[in-house]
């Protein structure tokens, strides 16, 4: 039986001061991955490969992390949750499950606090978030 790779979409969402890069792979309930300092949306390639047969996996690069762009004054972590909200709304994901590592924990906690009814699960790994 031949292997069929899950559908893959790479794109951008426009924010008022930058562009946020994302990759969406697979089908099913949305599972969102927020990377740590020094990472990008590609940091999750092993997890995405594992979960994509059962979930719509969305990984994104925070503002200021390749290939996303940074605002003129540099990235501000206070904007991370708003960027995630723009992604979730723009891609019409609805309720999500979040997996956050290190710096990505700031994004996940702030997003969950702002939208508690929209977060089905929150995994925080090695973070002070």
C-alpha positions as MATLAB code, in Angstrom:
seq = 'XXXXXXXXXXXXXXXXXXXXXXXXXXXXXXXXXXXXXXXXXXXXXXXXXXXXXXXXXXXXXXXXXXXXXXXXXXXXXXXXXXXXXXXXXXXXXXXXXXXXXXXXXXXXXXXXXXXXXXXXXXXXXXXXX';
ca = [
       0.000    0.000    0.000;
       1.620    3.311   -1.056;
       2.218    6.039    1.501;
       0.120    9.167    1.037;
       1.504   12.274    2.692;
      -1.052   14.465    4.477;
      -2.067   17.756    2.904;
       0.442   20.539    3.633;
      -0.092   24.297    3.399;
       2.525   26.931    4.099;
       1.484   30.557    4.276;
       1.461   33.926    6.014;
      -0.964   36.055    7.939;
      -0.540   39.785    7.847;
      -0.411   41.642   11.153;
      -0.363   45.453   11.382;
       3.414   45.468   11.968;
       4.734   42.133   10.676;
       3.984   38.857    8.879;
       3.543   35.550   10.684;
       4.565   32.377    8.841;
       2.728   29.135    9.440;
       2.466   25.577    8.224;
      -0.746   23.533    8.376;
      -0.566   19.764    7.913;
      -3.124   16.982    8.258;
      -6.800   16.662    9.054;
      -8.865   16.549   12.219;
      -9.151   18.671   15.350;
      -6.651   21.570   15.416;
      -3.399   21.006   17.314;
      -1.202   24.132   17.496;
       2.540   24.140   18.253;
       4.328   27.223   19.684;
       8.136   27.008   19.500;
      10.770   28.155   21.947;
      13.524   30.762   21.702;
      15.793   30.045   18.752;
      13.171   27.890   17.015;
      10.656   28.369   14.229;
       7.680   26.489   12.841;
      10.031   23.799   11.510;
      11.100   22.911   15.080;
       8.036   20.660   15.329;
       8.622   18.485   12.236;
       8.766   15.219   14.205;
       5.642   15.960   16.253;
       3.734   17.126   13.170;
       4.628   13.916   11.303;
       3.298   11.859   14.211;
       0.059   13.782   14.834;
      -0.929   14.849   11.282;
      -2.826   11.628   10.473;
      -5.292   12.450   13.290;
      -5.051   16.226   13.774;
      -4.768   19.405   11.766;
      -1.311   20.452   12.951;
      -0.540   24.151   12.856;
       2.987   25.291   13.605;
       3.981   28.912   13.282;
       7.016   31.127   13.708;
       6.668   33.866   16.299;
       7.232   37.426   15.113;
      10.944   38.022   14.682;
      11.723   34.312   14.170;
      12.452   33.084   10.653;
      10.624   33.158    8.313;
       8.207   35.516   10.087;
       9.170   39.166   10.054;
       9.750   41.527   12.960;
       8.280   44.970   13.590;
      10.654   47.906   13.109;
      11.299   48.150   16.868;
      11.907   44.406   17.231;
       9.583   41.676   18.478;
       7.596   42.184   21.668;
       6.504   38.978   23.462;
       3.384   40.847   24.645;
       2.107   40.552   21.048;
       2.568   36.764   20.746;
      -0.894   35.764   22.000;
      -2.518   38.308   19.693;
      -0.597   36.838   16.769;
      -1.821   33.380   17.710;
      -5.406   34.657   17.981;
      -5.089   36.200   14.513;
      -3.853   32.865   13.145;
      -6.625   30.862   14.804;
      -9.308   33.277   13.626;
      -7.840   33.845   10.160;
      -7.543   30.118    9.498;
     -10.963   29.448   11.098;
      -9.603   26.816   13.476;
     -12.181   27.278   16.243;
     -11.309   25.426   19.459;
      -7.662   24.379   19.619;
      -5.242   22.208   21.525;
      -1.921   23.930   22.268;
       1.545   22.458   22.713;
       4.068   25.063   23.870;
       7.772   24.724   24.506;
       9.971   27.195   26.385;
       9.239   30.730   25.099;
       6.113   29.384   23.381;
       4.655   28.901   26.862;
       4.232   32.681   27.139;
       2.089   32.535   24.017;
       0.039   29.579   25.204;
      -0.690   30.847   28.697;
      -1.645   34.334   27.523;
      -3.836   32.927   24.760;
      -5.567   30.511   27.167;
      -6.197   33.280   29.695;
      -7.679   35.539   27.004;
      -9.779   32.769   25.393;
     -10.385   30.072   28.003;
     -13.417   28.638   26.212;
     -11.442   28.142   22.996;
      -8.630   26.004   24.445;
      -9.395   22.267   24.675;
      -5.950   21.342   26.026;
      -2.728   23.129   26.964;
       0.632   21.364   27.203;
       3.498   23.429   28.638;
       6.978   21.943   28.254;
      10.150   23.383   29.816;
       8.678   26.862   30.163;
       8.329   29.625   32.716;
       5.194   30.685   30.832;
];
